[in-house]
Amino acid sequence: MTLLQRMDYVEQRLAEACARSGRERSEIELIAVTKYVGVQQTQQVLGAGIVHLGENRWQDASEKWNAITGTNWDGSSDHSPAGQAVWHFIGSLQTNKVKDVVGKFTYIHSLDRLSLAQAIERRAEQLGIVVPCFIQVNVSGEDSKHGLQPEELGNFAKELGAYPHIKPVGLMTMAPLDSDGEQSRPVFRGLRQLRDELNQSAVLSKPITGLSMGMSSDFEVAVEEGATWLRLGTVLVGKS
C-alpha cells in the first residue's frame, strides 16, 4: 500500500474503534514511528500531514532530524514546512544521551528513574525549557521491558515535584511484543487505572491525561481502553 492508503486504512480502523468505545477521534493523536525508514519517507509522512514523529535512538534519528529541521553547520536554521515536525523520543533513554535528545525532541515517553529525571532536569535548565514527559510503567511485568513497577509510580511521581523543568503529561507502557490486541487489553486497562489512581492521589501538581500506549498490532484495543497517543510504525509508515 502507499502511504495515503495506509493512512486511510488506519483511520478507518480508528473510527471503528472509537465507535465501539464511545470516543471522539479528536481525543487521539498519532505518532508516526519512523525508525525503520529514511529521510525521504519521513518527509513524505510530514508532507501527508502527520506532524508527530517517533524515534527510539538518537543515532538513528540524527540524520532525519538534521535534514527535516533544516539545521545548518553553524547552528542556524532554514526551516521548511517539514520542519514543523514534533519529535517524540519513545525508546529507552540513557543518561549519557540526554544531551542529544533534550532540546531536539519535544516529548520524552520513557522517563522511568530518578537518575534520568536528574539528567533531563540539568539539561533542560541549561536550555531554559520545560520538557513534557510520559512516565514509563512496566504494567506487563516482563523482565525485558523498561519502566517502573506499578507500585513504584506514586512515590516516583511525588519525587518529580523537585524537578521544575520536567512536566509530567501522562503514562506510557508497552504490551508484550508477541501479543495480539486482546492479550494487550489488561495491560492497557492497567495503565489507565494507574493514571486515574495517580490523579486521585493528587501527588502531582496537576492531573495528567496522557496515555501513550498501542502500536501497530494492538492500537484498536488501546483506543478502546483510553489511549490518547498511539505509536504506529509499520501499519502507518511501512518499512524501507
C-alpha positions as CSV (number, residue, x, y, z in Angstrom):
1,M,0.0,0.0,0.0
2,T,1.0,3.6,-0.5
3,L,1.4,5.9,2.5
4,L,-2.0,7.5,1.8
5,Q,-3.6,4.1,1.5
6,R,-2.1,3.1,4.9
7,M,-3.3,6.4,6.4
8,D,-6.9,5.7,5.2
9,Y,-6.7,2.1,6.4
10,V,-5.6,3.3,9.9
11,E,-8.2,6.0,10.0
12,Q,-11.0,3.5,9.1
13,R,-9.9,1.2,11.9
14,L,-9.6,4.1,14.3
15,A,-13.1,5.3,13.5
16,E,-14.5,1.8,14.2
17,A,-12.6,1.6,17.5
18,C,-13.9,5.0,18.5
19,A,-17.4,4.0,17.6
20,R,-17.2,0.8,19.7
21,S,-15.9,2.7,22.8
22,G,-17.9,5.9,22.5
23,R,-14.9,8.1,22.0
24,E,-14.2,11.0,19.7
25,R,-11.4,10.7,17.1
26,S,-10.1,14.1,18.2
27,E,-9.1,12.6,21.6
28,I,-6.4,10.5,19.9
29,E,-3.1,11.6,18.4
30,L,-1.0,9.5,16.0
31,I,2.8,9.3,16.3
32,A,4.4,8.0,13.2
33,V,7.2,5.8,14.3
34,T,9.9,6.4,11.6
35,K,12.7,4.4,13.0
36,Y,12.5,1.9,10.1
37,V,12.5,4.4,7.3
38,G,14.9,7.0,6.0
39,V,14.8,10.8,5.4
40,Q,12.7,10.7,2.2
41,Q,9.9,8.5,3.6
42,T,9.9,10.6,6.8
43,Q,9.5,13.7,4.8
44,Q,6.6,12.1,2.9
45,V,4.9,11.4,6.3
46,L,5.2,15.1,7.1
47,G,4.0,16.1,3.7
48,A,0.9,14.0,4.2
49,G,0.0,16.0,7.3
50,I,1.3,13.8,10.1
51,V,3.4,16.1,12.3
52,H,4.2,13.8,15.3
53,L,7.3,11.7,14.6
54,G,8.6,9.0,17.0
55,E,12.2,7.7,17.2
56,N,13.9,5.2,19.5
57,R,17.5,6.2,19.3
58,W,19.3,9.5,18.6
59,Q,21.9,7.6,16.5
60,D,19.1,6.5,14.1
61,A,17.2,9.8,14.2
62,S,20.0,12.3,13.8
63,E,20.1,12.3,10.0
64,K,16.4,12.7,9.7
65,W,16.3,15.3,12.5
66,N,19.0,17.4,10.8
67,A,17.5,17.1,7.4
68,I,14.0,17.9,8.4
69,T,14.6,20.7,10.9
70,G,17.0,22.4,8.4
71,T,19.7,22.9,10.9
72,N,22.9,24.2,9.3
73,W,26.5,23.5,10.2
74,D,26.7,26.8,12.1
75,G,23.6,26.1,14.1
76,S,21.3,28.4,12.1
77,S,18.1,27.1,10.6
78,D,16.4,27.2,7.3
79,H,13.0,25.8,8.2
80,S,10.8,24.2,5.6
81,P,7.2,23.1,6.1
82,A,8.6,19.7,7.0
83,G,10.5,21.5,9.8
84,Q,7.2,21.8,11.7
85,A,7.6,18.2,12.9
86,V,7.0,17.5,16.6
87,W,9.6,14.9,17.7
88,H,8.8,12.2,20.3
89,F,11.6,10.2,21.9
90,I,9.9,6.8,22.5
91,G,12.8,4.5,23.3
92,S,14.7,3.8,26.5
93,L,16.9,6.9,27.2
94,Q,20.4,6.5,28.6
95,T,21.5,9.4,30.8
96,N,24.6,10.0,28.7
97,K,22.3,10.5,25.6
98,V,20.1,13.2,27.3
99,K,22.3,16.0,25.9
100,D,21.5,14.8,22.4
101,V,17.7,14.4,23.0
102,V,16.6,17.2,25.3
103,G,16.0,20.4,23.2
104,K,15.5,18.4,20.0
105,F,12.6,16.1,21.0
106,T,9.5,17.9,22.3
107,Y,8.3,14.8,24.2
108,I,10.1,12.1,26.1
109,H,8.0,8.9,26.6
110,S,10.4,6.9,28.7
111,L,11.0,8.6,32.0
112,D,11.4,5.7,34.4
113,R,14.1,6.5,37.0
114,L,15.3,9.4,39.1
115,S,18.8,9.4,37.6
116,L,17.2,10.1,34.2
117,A,15.0,12.8,35.7
118,Q,18.1,14.5,37.2
119,A,19.9,14.4,33.8
120,I,16.8,15.8,32.0
121,E,16.4,18.5,34.6
122,R,20.0,19.6,34.3
123,R,19.9,19.8,30.5
124,A,16.5,21.5,30.4
125,E,17.6,24.1,32.9
126,Q,20.7,24.8,30.8
127,L,18.4,25.4,27.8
128,G,15.8,27.2,29.7
129,I,13.0,24.9,28.6
130,V,10.4,22.6,30.3
131,V,10.2,19.1,28.9
132,P,6.9,17.3,28.7
133,C,7.5,13.6,29.8
134,F,5.5,10.4,30.0
135,I,6.3,8.2,32.9
136,Q,7.0,4.7,31.7
137,V,5.4,1.9,33.7
138,N,6.1,-1.8,33.2
139,V,2.5,-2.9,33.6
140,S,3.1,-6.3,32.0
141,G,5.8,-7.2,34.5
142,E,8.1,-8.6,31.8
143,D,11.8,-8.6,32.7
144,S,12.6,-7.5,29.1
145,K,10.6,-4.3,29.5
146,H,11.8,-1.0,30.9
147,G,9.7,1.1,33.2
148,L,8.7,1.5,36.8
149,Q,6.8,-1.2,38.6
150,P,3.2,-0.1,39.2
151,E,3.7,0.1,42.9
152,E,6.6,2.5,42.5
153,L,4.6,5.0,40.5
154,G,3.2,7.1,43.3
155,N,6.5,7.7,45.1
156,F,8.3,8.4,41.8
157,A,5.6,10.9,40.7
158,K,5.9,12.7,44.1
159,E,9.7,12.9,43.6
160,L,9.2,14.7,40.3
161,G,8.0,17.7,42.2
162,A,11.6,18.6,42.8
163,Y,12.3,19.0,39.1
164,P,10.6,22.2,37.8
165,H,11.9,21.7,34.2
166,I,10.1,18.4,33.8
167,K,6.4,18.4,33.1
168,P,4.6,15.0,33.6
169,V,1.9,14.8,31.0
170,G,0.9,11.1,31.1
171,L,1.9,7.5,31.4
172,M,3.4,5.1,28.8
173,T,3.6,1.4,28.6
174,M,4.4,-1.4,26.1
175,A,2.4,-4.6,25.8
176,P,4.1,-7.9,25.1
177,L,5.5,-7.8,21.6
178,D,4.0,-11.2,20.6
179,S,0.6,-10.4,21.9
180,D,-2.5,-9.7,19.8
181,G,-4.9,-7.0,20.8
182,E,-7.0,-8.9,23.3
183,Q,-3.9,-10.1,25.1
184,S,-2.8,-6.5,25.4
185,R,-6.1,-5.3,26.8
186,P,-5.3,-6.0,30.5
187,V,-2.0,-4.1,30.1
188,F,-3.7,-1.0,28.6
189,R,-6.5,-1.1,31.1
190,G,-4.0,-1.4,33.9
191,L,-2.2,1.8,32.7
192,R,-5.5,3.7,32.5
193,Q,-6.3,2.7,36.1
194,L,-2.9,3.7,37.3
195,R,-3.3,7.1,35.7
196,D,-6.7,7.6,37.3
197,E,-5.4,6.4,40.7
198,L,-2.4,8.8,40.4
199,N,-4.7,11.7,39.7
200,Q,-7.0,10.8,42.6
201,S,-4.0,10.8,44.9
202,A,-3.1,14.4,43.8
203,V,0.7,13.8,44.2
204,L,1.3,15.8,41.1
205,S,0.7,19.5,40.9
206,K,-1.7,19.0,38.0
207,P,-3.7,15.9,36.8
208,I,-2.3,14.1,33.8
209,T,-4.4,13.0,30.9
210,G,-2.0,11.3,28.5
211,L,-1.8,7.6,27.9
212,S,0.9,6.6,25.4
213,M,0.0,3.0,24.5
214,G,-0.8,1.0,21.5
215,M,1.3,0.0,18.5
216,S,0.7,-1.5,15.0
217,S,-0.6,-4.8,16.3
218,D,-2.9,-3.7,19.0
219,F,-3.8,0.0,18.6
220,E,-7.6,-0.6,18.3
221,V,-7.7,-2.2,21.7
222,A,-5.6,0.6,23.1
223,V,-8.1,3.1,21.8
224,E,-10.9,1.1,23.4
225,E,-9.0,1.3,26.7
226,G,-8.4,5.0,26.6
227,A,-5.2,5.6,24.7
228,T,-4.5,9.3,23.8
229,W,-1.3,8.7,21.9
230,L,-0.7,5.8,19.5
231,R,2.8,4.9,18.4
232,L,2.3,3.4,14.9
233,G,5.2,2.2,12.8
234,T,4.7,-0.4,10.0
235,V,0.9,-0.2,9.8
236,L,1.2,3.5,9.1
237,V,4.7,4.3,7.8
238,G,5.8,1.0,6.4
239,K,9.4,0.0,6.1
240,S,12.3,1.0,3.9
